[in-house]
Amino acid sequence: MTKSSKDLLGFWEDQMKQSHTSSNYFFRKSPSHYHMMLLVMDAYKFNQNLSVEELKTKLFKTSRPKSALIINEACEKGFFYLEKTSKDQRKKFIKPSKSFINEFNDYLDTLKNLRF
């Protein structure tokens, strides 16, 4: 096995060893979880507001009730939080927490440094 293959395998194994409460584990539970993470972080990167309803609509092949469960669980675990608008208190935007932003950036940095 080449060193780069071992690096990639080692990276995956390290990710899986992390606590089941970590974002690395949570957002890799299903394609829907991973897609949600990418949608939220994309909106954050481009400084766009993403409402909970928009997120539910954008999730590919995920029912609205299932989307709501994933959003609620991500908020309970502290990965995301909901922000109400001043104009309409019923509309909530989903935002990544500071700690999750740091974890996500660490994850991206690690991926950038892997060679295959």
Sequence and secondary structure as in RCSB ss.txt:
>XXXX:A:sequence
MTKSSKDLLGFWEDQMKQSHTSSNYFFRKSPSHYHMMLLVMDAYKFNQNLSVEELKTKLFKTSRPKSALIINEAC
EKGFFYLEKTSKDQRKKFIKPSKSFINEFNDYLDTLKNLRF
>XXXX:A:secstr
  HHHHHHHHHHHHHHHS TTSHHHHTTSSHHHHHHHHHHHHHHHTT   BHHHHHHHSTT  HHHHHHHHHHHH
HTTSEEEEE SS TT EEEEE HHHHHHHHHHHHHHHH   
